[in-house]
Amino acid sequence: MIPLSVAEIAALTSGDVYGDPAAMVAGPVVIDSRQAVPGALFAALPGERVDGHDYAGTAAANGAAAVLAARPLLDVAAPVIVVSDVTLALGLLARAVLDRLPGATVVGITGSSGKTSTKDLTAQVVERLGPTVAPEGSLNNEIGLPLTVLRADETTRYLILEMSARGIGHIAYLTGIAPPRIGAVLNVGRAHAGEFGSIDAVAKAKGELVEALPPWTTGPAGPAGGVAVLNADDPNVIAMAARTEARVVTTSVEPDSDADVRATGLTLDDLGRASFTLHTNAGSAPVTLTLHGGHHVANALAASAIAAELGMDVTAIADALTAATARSKKRMELHERPDGVLVVNDAYNANPDSTRAAIAALAHLTANGTSRRGLAVLGYMAELGDIAADSHAEAGRRAALAGAAVVVAVGADAAPVLDGARAVEGWQGEAVAAPDPKSAVAELQNRLRPGDVVLVKASKSAGLWEVADGLLAEETQ
């Protein structure tokens, strides 16, 4: 963050100062008092279980230079900036800081699935061009995005931002905080269908990103303006070309596509790592990803299109993609136990589309003549509304069709998974219900054989990474 006085922050957020207005804040901006360090700004956010205001004193004791709060905190040993809404104030502050960094290019990435992986890939490619700021994990909402922006300073050249939506207007709000020059839409799926109500509504919300891009212009200084990176393989995404005045760049995993950025010669190794030839309008180069799952190819193409628009040549892009690693945890993490059991921890989040991709990866890991059995441990997919039962049943059906020897549904909300698996004619696997992650580990203990592959997949709220952790802990005790 660029250094600002308490008085400046108050002016930018329409706040009132209690304490020394001349005190300087140099960052970082934090919402966890344990992360406060000398010079930090602590934002006291109200939460479902705890209220950040109760921890402002701890933040100050840890060195926080100031506190952003919704009420006076007279017993806190640091200046307090009182605003009407701390979350809104974070957004105002982030926008004001970004306005003071004209040399930073903002890239926005959205989609129903793959946002975090694409953001991580893009950051690892683009940071070869210059100082880059990107969120850790999935800081992609009205709190996480401003916190990421506020990490930027005068040296920052690129801000790679992930933008999520739980309803219409959410992405528009985020683009108001950080106006993008490049925006990538990966896909439109059934994630959050319960909140949006329909696929059309999801598409409307995701398209707010391309609507926020500046128009593409040509003038005496040459072409300039916004660029929309759109997945040509998704009809709902490519239709967004009509909703933007930016220049459109298309991507496709289809080898015979005429998209601007595409992949040919795609192969997957025994661990599901993709190799392909990357094609852009400026040339081609070979890529071998270290990430597991063929679905990462589409993510890599989006990252490639963004990097190319920022001036990177295709050979450098391919080299950076080949070197890229999985930066965010619990997303297709593969861990092999001493007995050869392969645990695939993909439990950070889930929706029907990402679950389908994970099951496809499981099928690949147990195919090609291997003796490995596949076991699918599936939990609740949140925010699906009226399609929840059908979506969970579909996940079970796909797991059975993929040849899973055991399908475990964790939690009552995931019970339809077993109905879907059992409905597959000729499936000879075992359907197991487990009330919670601990019980799932117990159910698996006597079923696992050396060399098995266990996929663990669910929404974050289900906490199924405890299954993966439990299975791995067994072999280290």
N, C-alpha and C positions, 0 to 999 in steps of 0.2 A: 504494500500500500504506500502511496505517496504520503509524506508527513503532512499532517494537518493539525491546527490548533483546535482545542475544544470549542472555541468561539466559532471557527470556520465550520466545524461539523454541525454545530447548532444552527448556524445560518442555512446550511445546505439541507437540513432536515426539519426546519421550522421548529426547533426545540428551544427549551429554556435551560439555562445553565445554573447549576447549584455547585459552587466551588470555583476553582481557579480557571477562568476562560483562556488564560494564556498557556495552560498546560499543553504539551505536544503529544500527539498520538502518531506513532510511526508504524503501527501494525504489529502483528496481524489482528484481524477482526475475528473474534471467537464467540461461540455460544456455549461453550463448555468451560466452566471456571477452572478446571484442571489444566486447560491448555493455555491459560493466560500467562504471559511473560511480560517482563518490563517493556513498556511502550505500547502494549496491546489495548484494543478497544473491546470491552466485553458487552455483548448485546444480550440483555436480560429478556429472553423470550418465555412466554407462558407455555407450558406443555400439558399433555394429558395427565401425566403423573407428577411432575414437579414444575415449579415456577422458578425461572431463572433469577427473578428478583431476590429469592432467598439465598442465592449463591454469589451475589454481587460482592459481598464482603470478602469472600474467599478469593474471588478474582482479583480484588484490589490488593489483598495480602500477597498474592502471587506476582504482583507487579503491574497489573493493568493500569494504564495511565488515565483511563476514563471508563465510564459505564453509560451505555445507551439504555434508557429505561422508560417505562410508561407511567412512573410515579416517582416522586422525590424519595431518595434513600439517604436520610440525614445522618445515619450512623455508618455510612461507607466512607472509608478513608481514601477517596478519589473523587474527582469531579464527576457529577452526574448530569447527563444531558437528557432532559425529560421531553418525550415526544408523545403524540397521540396514539401512535401505533408503531411498535418497534419493527415489525416485519416491513411495513411500508417505508419506514425510515431507512432500513437497510437498502432497499431498492433505490431510494432517492440518493443516498450517499454513493452507491455503486455507479449510478448514472453520472453523477457529478464528477467522480474520479475519472471515469472513462472519457468524459468530455475533455479532460485535461491531458489526455494521452492520444493526440491525433495520429501518432505513428503506429498505433496498434490496430491490426485488422481483426475483426470479430468474425468467427465462423460459428454458425448454429447448426446443430444436428438433432433431428427428431425422427420418430418412427415408433411403431407399436412394439418392436423388438429390435435388439441389436444396437441400441443407442450407445450404451456404455462401451461395448467392445469396439465400435466404430470410432468413438471419441478417443479411446486409448490408442488405437492404431494410427489415427490421424495425428495425434499429438506426437507420437514417436517418429513419424515421418517428417512433420513440419518443423519440429524442433531442430532439425538439421539445417534449416534455413535461418534460424535466429531464436532469440529468447522467447519461449512459449509458456503460457499458463493454461492449464487444463485442470478440471476437478479431479479429485481422488474419489474413486467409486462412483456413486450415482447422485452427486450433488446437482440436481437438475430442476429444482422447483423454486418457488418464490423466496426461499431461504438460502438454499444451496447455491443457486446461480449468483446472487449478489455477493455471497461470501467468496466465491471463486473470482469474480471480477475484482474484488477488493484486494486480491493478492497481487494484482498487476501494479507495475511502477513504470518509471520513465524508460526503463530498458526493454520493456515488453514489446515485442513485435506482433505476436499472434495470441489471440484468445480463442481457444477451442472449447466451445460451450455445448453442453447437452441440455436439451429443452424438453421437458415432459409436460403432459396435460392431463388433467382429470375432468376437464370440461371445456366448453366453448369459452374462448377469451383468455385462457391461461397462457398460451404461447404468445398471444398478442401482448400480454402484460410483460412477459419475459423479454420480448424483443424491444419493448419500450425502455427497459433497463439497459440492455446491451444490443443496440441496433446492429444486425449482422450485414456484412458485405457479401458473404457466401453462406448459403443455406442448403443443407442436404436433407432430403426426406427419404428414408430408407424403405418404408412399407406402411401399409394401412391394414391392421389386423383387428382381432377381437379383444385385445387388451382393454380393460376398463369398460367393456360393453355395458355393464350394469349402470355405469354412471353416464355414459354417452347416449345409450338407447339404441343406436344403430351404427352400422359401418359408415353410412353417409355422414353421420355426425362426427365420427372419428376422423374421416377425411377432411371435413370442414375445419376441425380443430387443428390438425397437423398442417393443413395448408396455410394457416396463419403465418407460418414461418416464411414462405415464399412471397406472401403478400407484403411482408415487411421489408423486403429487399429493395434497394434503390434501383431506379430504372437504368437500363443499359443505354449508354449514349456514345456517340462518336462526334468528336469536335476537333479543333485545331491541335489540341494536345494529344489526340489519339483516342481510342476507345476506352471507356471507363464505366464503372457502375457495378451493379449487383450481378451475382451468378447463382442460379438455382441448379443444384445437382439432384436429378430425379431418377429414380429406379424405373427404367423402361419396362421391366418385367412385371410391374404391379400396375394394373389399369387405373386404380384409384390414385396412384402417385403421378403417373405420367399425365393424367388429366389436369393436374395442377399447373401445367405449363400455361394454361389459359388464364390463370389467376395471378400472374406475375408479369411485371414489365422488365424483369431482369433477363439476362441471357440464360438460356437453358442448356445444360450439359447433361447428357443421358448416360446411364450405366446399365450393363446387362451381363448376366452370367451365361446367356445363350450364345453359343459359339457362332451361329449364323446371323446374329443380330447386327444391325447397322448403327448401334449405339456408339457414342463418342468414346467411351471407355468400356472395355469388355474383356472377358477371359476366354481363352481357348486351350484345348489340350488338358483339361482338368483331370487330375488323378488324386486319389487319396491313399496314403500309406496305411500300414496295419493299425496305426493309432489315430487314423482319421485326419492326418495333417495334409493339407492341400498343396499340390504343385500345379502351376498353370503358367501360361504365357499372358502377360499383361499387355493389352493393346490400347494405345491412345492415338489421337490424331497426329502426334509427333513421333510415333515409333512404337517399338515393342521391346519387352525384356522378360526373362524368366523370373518367377517368384516361387519360393517355397516357404509356406507359413509354418510357424511353430505352434499355432493355435489348433485345437482339436475340434473337428466338425466342419463339414463342407459348407455350412451356412456362413462361415467367416469369409468366404470368397466374395460374396456380395458386399460385406462390410469393407473388405480391402479395396474393392473397386471404388466405393464412395470416398474412402480416404485418398485413393490415387487421384480421383477427379479433383478433389479439393487441393491437393498438393500441386497438381499440374497448373491449376488456375493461379496459384501463388508463385509460379515460375520455376518449379522444380522439373528437371528432365526425367524421362521415363526410366532411365537406367538407375538414377539416384533413388527414385521412388521405389523401384523393385528391390534395390539393395536394402533400403530402410524397412520395407515390409518383411523381407526375409529375416532381418535381425530383430524384428519386433517380438515382444513377449506379452504374456497376459498380465496386465498391471492390476486389474481389479479381481478381488478374491471371490471364491465360490461361484465362478462362472466357468463351466467345463474344465475344472481342475482335475487332473488325473494323478492319482497317487497309487503306487503299487506296493502291496504288503509283501513281507518276506515269503509268504506262501503263494505269491503270484496273483492273488486277488487284486483286481484293478477297481478302485473306487473312483467314480466320476462324480465329483461334487459340483452340481449345477443348481444349488439350492438357494441362491440369492434371490431369484425372482422367477416367476413363471406366468405364462398366459398360453392360450391354445396353440399359437404359432410357434413360440419358443419351445414349448413342450414337444410339439411335432418334430422340430429340428433336433432336439436332444435325443428323442427316441430313434430318429434316423441315424444319429451318430452311434447309439448303442447297437443298432442293427449292423452297422459297418464294422464295429469293433469285434463282433462275434461272427462275422461272415468270412468269406474267402477261405473256406476249408479249415478254419481254426477249430480247436476243440473247446474253446471258451463258451460257457453258457452266459446268457444275459439275464440279469435280474433288475426289474424296474421298481424302484421305491418312489411312489408318487403321492404327493400331498395336495393340499388345497390350493387352487388357483383363485385368487381374490378378485373382487370387483367385476364379476361376470353377470350379475343380475339374473334375468330370466333364462339365460343360456347356460347357467352354471352346471346343472345336472347333465345336460347333453354334452357339454364340453368335457366334463370329467369322464363320462362314459366313452367319449371318442378317444380320449387319451388311453384308457384301458384297452380299447379295441386296437389302437395302433401298437401298443406294447405287445399284445398277443400276436398280431400279424407280423411283428418284427421277430417273433420266435422266442420271446422272453420265457424262461423256464419258471420264473416266479414273478408274480405281480403283487406288490404290497401296497395297499392303500392306507395312508396314515391319517387318522382323524375321521370323525363322523362326516365332515363335509366332503371328504374325498371318497366316500363309500361308493358312489356311482362308477368309479374307476373299475371296481371288481365286476359290476354288472356288464360293463362294456367288454371286458376281457372274456368273461364266461360266455358271452353271446357269439364269440367267434367260432364258427363251425370247425371242428377238428383240432382246436387248440388243446394241447395236452398238458399245459402248464398248471401251476398251482396258484390259486387266488387266496391271499392272506390279508386279513384286516388287523390293523394295529391301532390302538387308541391314541398313541403318542410316540414321539421319536424313541424314547427309551424302550418301549415295548417293541418297536420295529427292530431295534438292534437285537433284542432277545430272540425275536422270531427268526432272524437271519442267522443267528449263531450256529444252529444245527443244520442249516440248509446250505451254507456256503461250502464250495469245494475249491481246492487250489486251482487258480487260473480263471475263476469266474469274474465277470464284469458286472459291477453294481452301479446303476444309474440312480442318483438321488436328485429329485426335481420337485420344486414346489415354490409357492410365493414366499416372500421373506417372512410374512407373519406366521407361517407354519413352523418356522424354526428347524427345518429338516437337515440343516448342516450338522445338527447334533447327531443325526444318524451316521453321516460320513465320519465325523470326528470319533464317534463311538466305535465304528468298525475299524478305524485305523488305530485307535488306542488299544484295542484288544491285542494287536500283534506286537505292541511295544511294552506290554506289562510283563 
